[in-house]
């Protein structure tokens, strides 16, 4: 949850490939935020995202045992 001036705000994580599905995920993000719910966008794709995520693919991959490796 994110803090909003001391009050906790509900947050929904949006995990996806913001490079290939960025427009669709942005649409979902906007719908959620219109309801007053915060979002946390996590990019899991290998290319540049269409929108700036809260968590980049490099940051996300650091959480795995394999680390930052992409396979083409």
C-alpha positions, 0 to 999 in steps of 0.5 A: 500500500502507498501512503497518501498524507499519512493515510494508507491507500489501496494499491494494485500491482500491474505486472506485465510486458509494457514493451509489447502490451504497454497500451493495453496495460496503460488502459487498465492502469487508467481505469484502476486509478479512476476508481481512486486506487493506486497502481504499481506498474512492473515491467517484465518485458525485454524491450523499452516500455511504452510508458515509464513503469514504477519497477523496471525490468532490470529492477524486477529481474534482480529479484530472481536467482538468474538475475538480469539475463535476456534470451533472444 
